[in-house]
């Protein structure tokens, strides 16, 4: 089988005939850049080439299982099913300005086990392949073509910790930003992480224009470890050292994701710790409202007034701040919420089968 994103393999398979090369380039443009369906784009190549492409390329390694459109705002949640029956999510976010963002997944489940995240309660089933990561973008663009839209910004903020899947993440970013393929500016890509220092530095070195977001959520050591168990292996001091080593500028700031929890992360003392942690670091702080999930009754989101007061403290310290609002609240906006239980049961069955086979 040919990977559709392996241009070198295509060249080896089809040779250098100028007419064929031109028609294949046109096919990729129609499919990957303009949102045509795979079948529609095949009309751009000769019948014999189309026959080979149909036989040797799997255009969609994910099956679109469900689509949920918010009745409140411009959010659409897409549920995809893998060959083994596991489910992942992507979310289309339509801004009133006409800009469209896509939040994509990098893993099935997540090992970070964040207490406030439904995906983290699943455990980890496996990494998504490069093709599965990319297919979320391709299928979203095919859907959006009917609205005369195309995904403008891609954020790796869906299911999973992207930096726990570094090889496939790297290949996906390379394909996304290739002018021959999906042709996204690296500046339109954002990778979110709970904080994996070595991989953050590697990504920054390899893709200096790709934006990074840090899911910090607390600048208190004990408080952060309580929310993010993985933080026990990466103290805040080491995380700060990592941020200072990144190629950050006033135009390329680290995005700080900060969850607003009543009595846990929204006090004046929490703001003071956050300001101290980010001293001399170009950062943009996003204050995130809490979306409730099953099994986390001990967490309560901050009030709107508390979020605004907290944001003002940060602004007074000189930081740009955005107070986020939940999108798609009527379609289970919390990441992983719709498929938490189903994936957990399927993952158990897969592990049992794998154990029995050994």
C-alpha positions in Angstrom: 0.0 0.0 0.0 1.1 3.5 -0.8 0.9 6.2 1.9 -0.8 9.1 0.2 1.6 11.5 1.9 4.7 9.8 0.7 5.5 11.8 -2.4 8.8 10.0 -3.0 7.0 6.7 -3.1 4.5 8.2 -5.6 7.4 9.3 -7.8 9.0 5.9 -7.7 5.6 4.2 -8.5 4.5 6.4 -11.3 7.8 7.6 -12.8 8.7 11.0 -14.2 6.3 11.3 -17.1 5.5 15.0 -17.1 1.8 14.5 -17.9 1.3 12.0 -15.1 3.3 14.1 -12.6 1.1 17.1 -13.5 -2.1 15.2 -13.1 -1.0 13.7 -9.8 -0.2 17.2 -8.5 -3.6 18.4 -9.6 -5.2 15.4 -7.9 -3.5 16.2 -4.6 -4.4 19.9 -4.8 -8.1 19.0 -5.4 -8.2 16.5 -2.6 -5.9 17.8 0.1 -6.0 21.6 -0.4 -9.5 22.2 -1.9 -11.5 19.6 0.1 -12.7 17.5 -2.8 -13.5 13.9 -2.0 -11.0 11.3 -2.9 -13.3 9.9 -5.6 -14.0 13.4 -7.1 -10.3 14.2 -7.2 -9.5 10.9 -9.1 -11.2 12.5 -12.1 -8.1 14.6 -12.5 -5.9 11.6 -13.4 -5.9 9.1 -16.3 -8.1 6.0 -15.8 -5.2 3.7 -15.5 -3.6 5.9 -12.8 -6.9 6.3 -11.0 -7.2 2.5 -10.9 -3.8 2.1 -9.2 -4.6 4.9 -6.7 -7.9 3.2 -5.8 -6.1 -0.1 -5.3 -3.0 1.0 -3.5 -4.1 3.9 -1.3 -6.3 3.9 1.7 -7.7 7.5 1.7 -9.4 7.3 5.0 -7.9 5.0 7.7 -10.6 6.4 10.0 -14.4 5.9 9.6 -16.6 8.8 10.5 -19.0 7.2 13.0 -20.9 10.2 14.4 -21.2 13.9 13.9 -22.6 16.2 16.6 -23.4 19.8 15.8 -23.8 22.3 18.6 -27.1 24.2 18.6 -25.4 26.9 20.7 -22.4 27.9 18.7 -20.2 26.9 15.8 -18.7 23.7 17.2 -19.0 20.3 15.6 -17.7 17.2 17.3 -16.6 14.4 14.9 -16.3 10.8 16.3 -14.0 8.5 14.2 -13.7 4.8 14.5 -10.5 2.9 14.0 -10.2 -0.6 12.4 -10.2 -2.3 15.8 -13.3 -0.4 16.9 -11.7 2.3 19.1 -13.1 5.8 18.9 -11.3 9.2 18.8 -12.6 12.7 18.6 -11.9 15.9 16.6 -13.7 19.2 17.1 -14.3 21.8 14.4 -14.6 25.3 15.9 -16.1 28.0 13.7 -15.4 31.6 14.7 -17.8 34.4 13.9 -15.0 36.0 11.9 -15.1 33.1 9.4 -11.9 31.5 10.6 -12.1 27.8 11.3 -10.0 25.8 13.7 -9.7 22.0 14.1 -8.8 20.3 17.4 -7.3 16.9 16.6 -6.3 13.8 18.6 -2.8 12.2 18.7 -3.5 9.1 20.8 -6.4 6.8 21.8 -6.6 7.6 25.5 -3.8 9.4 27.4 -1.2 8.4 29.9 -1.1 11.8 31.6 -4.2 10.9 33.6 -5.2 14.5 34.3 -7.9 14.6 37.0 -10.1 17.1 35.1 -10.0 15.3 31.7 -12.3 12.5 30.6 -9.6 11.2 28.2 -7.1 10.9 31.0 -9.5 8.6 32.9 -9.4 6.1 30.0 -5.8 5.1 30.3 -3.9 4.7 27.1 -4.8 2.3 24.3 -2.2 3.2 21.7 -0.7 6.0 19.6 -2.5 7.1 16.5 -0.6 6.5 13.3 0.5 9.4 11.1 -2.2 8.6 8.6 -4.9 8.6 11.3 -3.7 12.0 12.6 -3.8 13.5 9.1 -7.1 11.9 8.2 -8.9 14.0 10.8 -7.8 17.1 8.9 -8.6 15.6 5.5 -12.1 14.5 6.5 -12.8 17.8 8.3 -11.9 19.7 5.1 -14.1 17.5 3.0 -17.1 18.3 5.3 -16.2 22.0 5.4 -16.1 22.3 1.6 -19.9 22.2 1.6 -19.8 25.4 3.7 -17.1 27.1 1.5 -14.7 26.8 4.4 -11.3 25.2 5.0 -9.6 24.5 8.3 -7.3 27.5 9.0 -5.7 26.6 12.3 -4.9 23.1 13.6 -4.4 22.5 17.3 -3.1 19.3 18.8 -5.4 19.6 21.8 -7.6 16.6 21.3 -7.2 13.2 22.9 -3.7 12.2 24.0 -0.4 13.8 24.9 1.1 14.7 21.5 4.7 14.5 22.7 4.2 10.9 23.8 3.8 10.1 20.1 6.8 12.1 18.8 7.6 10.2 15.6 4.1 10.3 14.2 3.6 13.9 15.4 6.8 15.0 13.6 5.8 13.3 10.4 2.3 14.7 10.6 3.6 18.2 11.1 5.9 17.8 8.1 3.1 16.6 5.9 0.7 19.3 7.1 3.2 22.0 6.3 4.4 20.6 3.0 3.5 22.8 0.0 3.1 19.6 -2.1 0.5 18.2 0.3 -1.8 20.0 2.8 0.2 23.3 2.6 -0.4 24.8 6.1 1.8 27.5 7.4 3.7 26.1 10.5 2.4 29.3 12.2 -1.1 27.9 11.9 -0.2 24.8 13.9 -0.2 24.5 17.6 1.0 21.6 19.8 -0.2 21.3 23.4 1.6 19.4 26.0 1.5 18.8 29.8 5.2 19.3 29.8 7.7 16.8 28.4 11.0 18.9 28.5 13.2 16.9 26.1 10.4 16.6 23.4 9.5 20.3 23.8 13.1 21.3 23.1 13.3 18.9 20.2 10.1 20.1 18.6 11.2 23.7 19.1 14.5 23.0 17.4 12.9 21.1 14.5 9.9 23.3 13.9 10.8 26.8 15.2 7.6 28.3 13.7 5.2 25.8 15.1 3.5 27.2 18.2 3.6 25.4 21.6 1.0 25.4 24.4 1.7 24.3 27.9 -1.1 22.8 29.9 0.1 24.3 33.2 -3.2 24.7 35.2 -1.4 25.5 38.4 1.9 27.2 39.3 1.8 25.5 42.8 3.9 22.4 42.9 1.6 20.3 45.1 -1.5 21.7 43.4 -0.3 20.8 39.9 0.8 17.3 40.9 -2.7 16.7 42.3 -4.3 17.8 39.0 -1.7 16.2 36.7 0.0 13.1 38.2 2.6 13.1 35.4 3.8 16.4 36.8 5.5 14.5 39.7 8.3 13.6 37.3 8.7 17.1 36.0 9.0 19.7 38.8 8.0 23.3 38.0 11.6 24.5 38.2 12.6 22.1 35.4 9.6 23.2 33.4 10.5 26.8 33.8 14.1 26.0 32.7 12.7 24.4 29.6 10.6 27.4 28.7 13.6 29.7 29.1 15.4 27.6 26.5 12.7 27.8 23.9 13.0 30.2 20.9 10.2 32.4 22.2 9.7 36.0 21.1 7.0 38.7 21.5 5.5 37.4 18.3 5.9 33.7 19.2 4.8 33.3 22.8 4.2 30.1 24.7 0.5 29.6 25.2 -0.2 28.9 28.8 -3.4 26.9 29.4 -4.7 27.5 32.9 -7.8 25.8 34.2 -9.9 27.9 36.5 -11.0 25.9 39.6 -12.8 27.4 42.5 -10.6 27.5 45.6 -7.8 25.6 43.9 -6.3 27.7 41.1 -8.2 31.0 41.2 -7.0 32.7 44.4 -4.8 35.8 44.5 -1.9 33.7 45.7 -2.3 31.4 42.7 -2.0 34.5 40.4 1.1 35.6 42.2 2.7 32.1 41.8 1.8 32.1 38.1 3.3 35.6 37.5 6.5 34.5 39.3 6.7 31.3 37.3 6.4 33.2 34.0 8.8 36.0 34.8 10.9 36.9 31.7 9.1 34.3 29.6 7.1 35.6 26.6 3.7 34.0 27.3 0.0 34.4 26.4 -2.3 33.1 29.2 -5.6 31.4 28.3 -7.9 31.1 31.3 -10.0 27.9 30.7 -13.4 27.2 32.2 -13.9 23.8 33.7 -16.1 21.3 31.9 -17.5 18.8 34.4 -16.8 15.1 33.8 -17.9 11.9 35.5 -15.8 10.9 38.5 -14.5 14.4 39.3 -17.2 15.7 41.6 -14.5 17.3 43.8 -13.7 19.8 41.1 -15.7 23.0 40.7 -15.2 25.6 38.1 -14.6 29.2 39.0 -17.3 31.8 38.5 -17.1 34.2 35.6 -16.4 37.0 38.0 -13.5 35.1 39.5 -12.1 34.4 36.1 -12.2 38.1 35.2 -10.7 39.2 38.4 -7.9 36.7 38.0 -7.3 37.8 34.5 -7.1 41.4 35.5 -4.3 40.5 38.0 -2.3 38.9 35.2 -2.9 41.8 32.8 -1.7 44.2 35.5 1.5 42.2 35.6 1.9 42.7 31.8 0.7 39.5 30.4 -1.7 39.2 27.5 -4.7 37.2 28.7 -7.7 35.5 27.0 -10.6 34.4 29.1 -11.9 31.4 27.2 -15.6 30.3 26.9 -16.8 26.7 26.5 -17.9 25.9 23.0 -20.2 23.0 22.2 -21.4 22.7 25.8 -24.5 20.8 24.5 -22.4 18.2 22.7 -20.2 17.2 25.6 -17.4 19.7 25.2 -15.0 18.1 27.6 -12.4 16.2 25.7 -13.1 12.5 25.5 -16.4 12.7 27.3 -18.6 11.1 24.6 -16.4 8.0 24.2 -14.8 7.4 27.6 -16.7 4.3 28.6 -16.9 2.7 25.2 -13.1 3.0 24.6 -12.3 1.7 28.0 -14.2 -1.6 27.5 -12.8 -2.1 24.0 -9.2 -1.4 25.2 -9.7 -4.0 28.0 -10.7 -6.6 25.4 -7.8 -5.7 23.1 -5.3 -6.1 26.0 -6.8 -9.4 27.0 -6.5 -10.7 23.4 -2.9 -9.5 23.2 -2.0 -11.1 26.5 -3.6 -14.4 25.4 -1.7 -14.4 22.2 1.7 -14.2 23.9 
